[in-house]
Amino acid sequence: MLNFFFVRDCRREMRFFSSEPPKPPEAGRSKAKEAWELAKRKLMVLPQRMLRQEQAFARALRLGEPEIRILYSGIADAHKTGSRFTFFLQRQRTKRILYLVGEMLLIPLTGLLMPLPGPNVAFYVVALLAITHWLSVRGLRALLKKTCVFEASPLLAEWETAVDSGAEDKYPDILARIEADFGLVSLRKVLWK
């Protein structure tokens, strides 16, 4: 089951990310899909904190259910968290649209690098970022239309309490337990460092 999380990081900023979806079998992949995945792995220059959020927005686009389950700390009530989440999504959508405008302005400028020998890596990076942001804008629009069911998680509440009290010595233990319980990978890069 795909879980979505809405929780504060160590800087007290809200983060939205998802658990990894089940992997499809590798046998029926086309050459174009393999090239696309290789390009994403090699050219993606976004930090892990932002990349996981972009992926969560794009995954929300593919969900067919009218409602999604979002795990949160439970420190604030669900209604307040729901309005905060809606505002968060609207703000993220505005940011992504501004990123897209900037990237669309940069794409023609990367054409100036075409006379240089070798592949035009600058164009590919900007184009890949534009595609990623376009998918996240579409996912954000889909998320705003869905009904969000907020479920409190005691582990996330423990994490936010540790962040509020500034107890950095507890961070690794709590993050390891959250990763184990929800099947997450590299959560430290998203919520801490």
Number of C-alpha atoms within 10 A of each C-alpha: 9 15 17 21 22 19 22 21 20 20 11 12 9 15 17 25 23 22 18 18 10 8 6 8 7 8 6 7 10 10 9 9 10 12 11 12 11 12 14 16 10 9 15 17 13 11 10 17 19 15 16 21 18 25 20 22 29 22 21 23 18 10 15 9 9 11 13 18 15 21 20 24 24 19 15 12 11 16 10 9 17 17 11 13 17 14 13 15 19 15 11 17 21 12 14 21 16 13 16 21 12 13 19 14 11 15 17 11 13 17 12 11 15 14 9 8 7 8 11 15 13 17 19 17 19 21 18 19 20 21 14 20 24 18 20 25 24 15 23 24 17 17 22 15 11 16 13 16 12 21 14 16 16 15 17 22 18 17 24 22 14 17 19 13 9 12 11 12 9 13 19 13 12 16 20 15 13 19 16 11 10 14 11 16 14 11 19 17 14 20 21 16 11
